[in-house]
Amino acid sequence: MHIEILVEDSSGETLLRVLLPRLLGPQGEPHSWRLHAYKGIGRIPQGLVTKADPAKRILLDQLPKLLRGYGKTPGVDAVVVVLDTDKRDCATFLGELELAAAACSPAPNTLFRLAIEEIEAWYLGDRDALLAAYPRAKLDVLGKYLQDSACDTWELLADAVHSGGSAAIKKAGWPLPGQVKHEWADRIGPFMDPERNLSPSFGKLRDGLRRLAVGAP
């Protein structure tokens, strides 16, 4: 099986590049995949007609066009789209995404997976990996986190592991926020064990990919 995987930013791509072999086996043995990182989430266009500039690489702006293209592409067995919910209601957002995919013709077999509220929830779901990467992380801050809650997730992680916390990152401004998120992917990702992750949204990604791989609905 070959899977095309679309991610809203490059730090998510960095994390998935580490985790996919642990979820699907080595690349090409027997499953293959290709990762595509975008530069933001955007929104599903009205009428599913893409008018945005593709060079800006905003994922949902381009999604209907992308899905129709993959639906016509031989050798693409499935498409997986990985997004943060941010402050959106998870069930409502997922319903909108699935309706948009169903309206595309032709459309590939498409799986949407949402990080609640942000992909940092998946790092926080594997406390052992996080502490292996950051042994001096502030346990009192980590102890305040309710898994997969909408609580400004990346800020909480920053407050636990970054000198000066999220306030220092915000004060410095761009590009530091993006650099820090890449650092987390690079440092925490290699220690992560998909089997012990306590994030329900990560579990849905793990289990969904594995069902795809065996051809289960």
C-alpha positions as CSV (number, residue, x, y, z in Angstrom):
1,M,0.0,0.0,0.0
2,H,1.1,3.5,-0.8
3,I,-0.1,6.4,1.4
4,E,0.2,10.2,0.7
5,I,0.3,12.1,4.0
6,L,-0.5,15.8,4.3
7,V,0.5,17.7,7.4
8,E,-0.2,21.4,8.1
9,D,3.4,22.3,9.1
10,S,6.9,21.1,8.8
11,S,7.4,20.3,12.5
12,G,4.6,17.8,12.2
13,E,6.3,16.3,9.2
14,T,9.5,16.0,11.2
15,L,7.7,14.1,13.9
16,L,5.9,11.8,11.5
17,R,9.1,11.0,9.6
18,V,10.3,9.5,12.9
19,L,7.1,7.7,13.9
20,L,5.8,6.3,10.6
21,P,8.3,3.4,10.5
22,R,7.2,2.5,14.0
23,L,3.6,2.5,12.9
24,L,3.8,0.9,9.5
25,G,7.2,-0.8,9.3
26,P,10.2,0.1,7.3
27,Q,9.6,2.3,4.2
28,G,8.6,0.0,1.3
29,E,8.4,-3.2,3.4
30,P,5.6,-3.6,2.3
31,H,4.0,-0.1,2.8
32,S,5.3,3.1,1.3
33,W,4.4,6.7,2.1
34,R,5.3,10.2,1.1
35,L,5.0,13.2,3.5
36,H,3.9,16.7,2.4
37,A,4.3,19.6,4.8
38,Y,2.2,22.8,4.3
39,K,2.6,26.3,5.7
40,G,-0.6,26.5,7.7
41,I,-4.1,25.1,8.0
42,G,-6.4,27.6,6.2
43,R,-10.0,26.7,5.6
44,I,-12.0,24.6,3.2
45,P,-13.0,26.8,0.3
46,Q,-16.7,27.6,-0.3
47,G,-18.1,25.3,-3.0
48,L,-14.9,23.3,-2.8
49,V,-13.5,25.5,-5.5
50,T,-9.8,26.3,-4.8
51,K,-9.0,30.0,-5.6
52,A,-6.0,30.5,-3.2
53,D,-2.5,30.7,-4.6
54,P,-1.0,27.2,-4.4
55,A,2.5,28.7,-3.9
56,K,1.4,29.8,-0.5
57,R,0.9,26.1,0.5
58,I,-2.0,26.5,2.9
59,L,-3.4,23.0,3.4
60,L,-7.2,23.3,3.6
61,D,-7.3,26.0,1.0
62,Q,-5.9,23.4,-1.5
63,L,-7.5,20.3,-0.1
64,P,-10.4,19.7,-2.6
65,K,-8.0,20.2,-5.5
66,L,-5.5,17.9,-3.9
67,L,-8.0,15.1,-3.2
68,R,-9.4,15.2,-6.7
69,G,-5.9,15.0,-8.0
70,Y,-5.0,12.0,-5.8
71,G,-8.3,10.3,-6.8
72,K,-7.0,10.3,-10.4
73,T,-3.5,9.2,-9.6
74,P,-2.7,5.5,-10.1
75,G,-0.7,3.9,-7.3
76,V,-2.2,6.1,-4.5
77,D,-4.1,3.8,-2.2
78,A,-4.9,6.3,0.5
79,V,-4.5,9.9,1.7
80,V,-4.0,10.8,5.3
81,V,-4.5,14.4,6.4
82,V,-3.1,15.4,9.8
83,L,-4.3,18.6,11.4
84,D,-4.5,20.5,14.7
85,T,-8.0,21.3,15.9
86,D,-6.8,24.4,17.6
87,K,-10.0,25.9,19.2
88,R,-12.4,24.1,16.9
89,D,-14.9,21.5,18.1
90,C,-13.4,18.2,17.1
91,A,-16.6,16.4,16.0
92,T,-17.9,19.4,14.0
93,F,-14.5,19.9,12.3
94,L,-14.1,16.3,11.4
95,G,-17.6,16.2,10.0
96,E,-16.8,19.2,7.8
97,L,-13.7,17.6,6.5
98,E,-15.4,14.3,5.8
99,L,-18.2,16.0,3.9
100,A,-15.7,17.9,1.8
101,A,-13.8,14.7,0.9
102,A,-17.0,12.9,0.1
103,A,-18.0,15.7,-2.3
104,C,-14.8,15.4,-4.3
105,S,-15.0,13.3,-7.4
106,P,-13.1,11.2,-7.9
107,A,-11.8,11.1,-4.3
108,P,-9.2,8.7,-2.9
109,N,-9.6,6.7,0.3
110,T,-9.1,9.5,2.8
111,L,-8.4,9.4,6.5
112,F,-8.4,12.6,8.6
113,R,-6.6,12.6,11.9
114,L,-6.8,15.5,14.4
115,A,-4.4,16.5,17.1
116,I,-6.4,17.9,20.1
117,E,-5.7,20.9,20.5
118,E,-2.3,20.8,18.9
119,I,0.3,18.2,18.0
120,E,2.1,19.1,21.2
121,A,-0.6,17.0,22.9
122,W,1.1,13.9,21.4
123,Y,4.4,14.8,23.1
124,L,2.6,15.3,26.4
125,G,1.0,11.9,25.9
126,D,4.3,10.2,26.2
127,R,5.8,11.5,29.5
128,D,8.7,9.1,29.4
129,A,9.8,10.4,26.0
130,L,9.4,14.0,27.0
131,L,11.5,13.5,30.2
132,A,14.1,11.6,28.3
133,A,14.5,14.6,25.9
134,Y,14.1,17.2,28.7
135,P,15.2,15.7,32.0
136,R,14.9,19.1,33.7
137,A,11.3,19.6,32.6
138,K,9.1,21.3,35.2
139,L,7.0,18.5,36.7
140,D,4.6,20.9,38.4
141,V,3.7,22.4,35.0
142,L,3.3,19.0,33.4
143,G,1.1,17.9,36.2
144,K,-1.4,20.6,35.4
145,Y,-2.1,19.1,31.9
146,L,-5.3,17.3,31.3
147,Q,-4.6,15.1,28.3
148,D,-6.0,16.3,25.0
149,S,-7.7,19.3,26.6
150,A,-8.0,22.7,24.9
151,C,-5.6,24.6,27.2
152,D,-3.1,26.4,25.0
153,T,-1.1,23.2,24.6
154,W,2.1,24.4,23.0
155,E,2.4,27.2,25.6
156,L,2.1,24.6,28.4
157,L,4.8,22.5,27.0
158,A,7.0,25.5,26.5
159,D,6.4,26.6,30.1
160,A,7.6,23.1,31.1
161,V,10.7,22.8,29.0
162,H,11.9,26.1,27.5
163,S,13.9,28.7,29.4
164,G,11.6,31.6,30.1
165,G,8.6,29.6,29.0
166,S,6.1,30.5,26.4
167,A,6.3,34.2,27.4
168,A,9.9,34.3,26.2
169,I,9.1,32.6,22.9
170,K,6.2,35.0,22.2
171,K,8.3,38.0,23.1
172,A,11.1,37.0,20.7
173,G,8.6,36.4,18.0
174,W,9.0,34.7,14.7
175,P,10.9,32.6,13.7
176,L,11.5,31.3,17.3
177,P,8.1,29.6,17.7
178,G,8.6,27.5,14.6
179,Q,12.2,26.7,15.6
180,V,11.1,25.6,19.1
181,K,8.4,23.3,17.6
182,H,11.0,21.7,15.3
183,E,13.3,21.2,18.3
184,W,10.6,19.3,20.1
185,A,10.0,17.1,17.2
186,D,13.7,16.4,16.8
187,R,14.3,15.8,20.5
188,I,11.2,14.1,21.8
189,G,10.2,12.2,18.6
190,P,13.0,9.7,18.7
191,F,12.1,8.6,22.3
192,M,8.4,8.2,21.6
193,D,6.7,4.8,21.9
194,P,3.4,4.6,20.0
195,E,2.2,1.9,22.3
196,R,2.3,3.8,25.5
197,N,1.1,7.2,24.3
198,L,-1.8,8.4,26.5
199,S,-3.2,10.9,24.0
200,P,-6.5,9.6,22.6
201,S,-6.0,11.6,19.4
202,F,-2.6,10.0,18.9
203,G,-4.2,6.6,19.5
204,K,-6.6,7.4,16.7
205,L,-3.8,8.2,14.3
206,R,-1.9,5.1,15.3
207,D,-4.8,2.8,15.0
208,G,-6.2,4.4,11.9
209,L,-2.9,4.0,10.0
210,R,-2.7,0.4,11.1
211,R,-6.2,-0.3,9.9
212,L,-5.4,1.3,6.5
213,A,-2.3,-0.9,6.2
214,V,-4.3,-4.1,6.6
215,G,-7.1,-2.9,4.4
216,A,-9.7,-2.7,7.3
217,P,-12.5,-0.2,7.2
